[in-house]
């Protein structure tokens, strides 16, 4: 799966919460991308967009 695409999707999701894309470190982007890819492999039927939104929300609310 394309991690660059996922990073862009994470950035857009952060913008929806009025957060700067630079507020995440490279390590956090990689960690979130790996988590999203793992979820997509476990649940191939789920939409990638929804998975990204869920993971970013969990990250923001410190649930992840």
Secondary structure, 3 states (H helix, E strand, C coil): CCHHHHHHHHHHHHHHCCCCHHHCCHHHHHHHHHHHHHHHHHCCCCCHHHHHHHHHHHHHCCCC
